[in-house]
Amino acid sequence: MSKKENKNITAEAIEEKEYSILNLGPTHPATHGIFQNVLTMDGEIIHDAEPTIGYIHRAFEKLAERRPYNQITTLTDRLNYCSSPINNMGWEMTVEKLIGAEIPKRVEYMRVIIMELARIADHIVCNSVIGVDTGAMTGFLYVFQLREKIYEIYESICGARLTTNIGRIGGFEREWSKDTWDKIHAFIPEFKKGLKEFANLLERNRIFMERTIDCGPISAERALSYSFTGPNLRAAGVDYDVRVASPYCSYQDFDFKIPVGSQGDTYDRFMVRQEEMWQSISIIEQAIKNMPKDGPFHADLPEFYLPPKEEVYNNMEALIYHFKIVMGETTVPKGEVYHCVEGGNGELGFYLVSDGGRTPFRLHFRRPCFIYYQAYPEMIKGRMLSDAILTMSSMNVIAGELDA
């Protein structure tokens, strides 16, 4: 057979090649959320991928535009529900920026403690699930006990665990109890011990490393092109962190490092989150040590903060403020602001336009998962099906942030 004939046969074989279609989701447990990926498969190799979202579309932004400002906090809970307190406080800080509120230093340090606990809880879920998807279940059981301790702290502050509605515009609903502080102090050494055990199980585990190194990589240039932020961007080698680039809530007072990777693969994303948990516990320790021991637990914002019941029953001014807040009669000045915080998955932003009414005129949530999920097909093309699951886990795609 001549070379020319052989070349023609090869070309025909390529043209006649058949691919199979595989629906990954929307209800497959490995997808960790309600979204679908239609994969074009060449055997076990992914030839193409088409993501589909919208299965839990709840119109958060339009709902928020019909609610008083203090009632929107509950909607933010449902974005990244693995670290909902960060969402809550990001929204509260956005309103405070619009109205020009001055927040006591003690309140800011209390917020830092809660936000860093939420970051730890978020990273615990992500990294332990990466372990499960490589076949290592033990680490998941170790750290989920620590996550439960964080939820107990939430519960002692606000009575809720997952969707917390924690905090208020201007600060907190009430002073933290002694039980809350005791739980926080007890958590720190317990967490350090547990995280070290978890690291020993996976970080240098040969099987884990072989499954995660060079799995779903993305370069720094491509990550920036897709507007990546958070651990996924830092794993690609870009040291961008909102807490440092645009400090809020007194983060400029704290000493912490920004961990970065080099390959932008699953292993780097895992290791960046591992180090971020160590940095978060250090920030919590600094906040406890340096925060003012006395002072109010909320700003002087009577139009947003419900007065104590005994004042409502005995003081006409307190009764008026109580009525206006409960009935959604509080107005805010006209203005246009954008405020962002470093969420569990990256830059969580709130773009708020006020026309001077009782509800937002326009509101947009910048959800980091919705931004970086666009890169998922590119990251898994040419990879094995099992790599698609690991890549999705390491990106920490939360369905609640995809649909707003």
Secondary structure as GFF3:
##gff-version 3
##sequence-region A 1 404
A	DSSP	alpha_helix	3	15	.	.	.	ID=ss1
A	DSSP	beta_strand	20	24	.	.	.	ID=ss2
A	DSSP	three_ten_helix	29	31	.	.	.	ID=ss3
A	DSSP	beta_strand	36	42	.	.	.	ID=ss4
A	DSSP	beta_strand	45	52	.	.	.	ID=ss5
A	DSSP	alpha_helix	60	64	.	.	.	ID=ss6
A	DSSP	three_ten_helix	69	71	.	.	.	ID=ss7
A	DSSP	alpha_helix	73	76	.	.	.	ID=ss8
A	DSSP	alpha_helix	84	99	.	.	.	ID=ss9
A	DSSP	alpha_helix	105	133	.	.	.	ID=ss10
A	DSSP	alpha_helix	138	158	.	.	.	ID=ss11
A	DSSP	alpha_helix	178	202	.	.	.	ID=ss12
A	DSSP	alpha_helix	206	212	.	.	.	ID=ss13
A	DSSP	alpha_helix	220	225	.	.	.	ID=ss14
A	DSSP	alpha_helix	230	235	.	.	.	ID=ss15
A	DSSP	alpha_helix	242	245	.	.	.	ID=ss16
A	DSSP	three_ten_helix	251	253	.	.	.	ID=ss17
A	DSSP	alpha_helix	266	290	.	.	.	ID=ss18
A	DSSP	alpha_helix	309	314	.	.	.	ID=ss19
A	DSSP	alpha_helix	316	326	.	.	.	ID=ss20
A	DSSP	beta_strand	335	343	.	.	.	ID=ss21
A	DSSP	beta_strand	346	354	.	.	.	ID=ss22
A	DSSP	beta_strand	362	366	.	.	.	ID=ss23
A	DSSP	alpha_helix	368	372	.	.	.	ID=ss24
A	DSSP	three_ten_helix	373	375	.	.	.	ID=ss25
A	DSSP	alpha_helix	376	380	.	.	.	ID=ss26
A	DSSP	alpha_helix	385	395	.	.	.	ID=ss27
A	DSSP	alpha_helix	399	402	.	.	.	ID=ss28
###
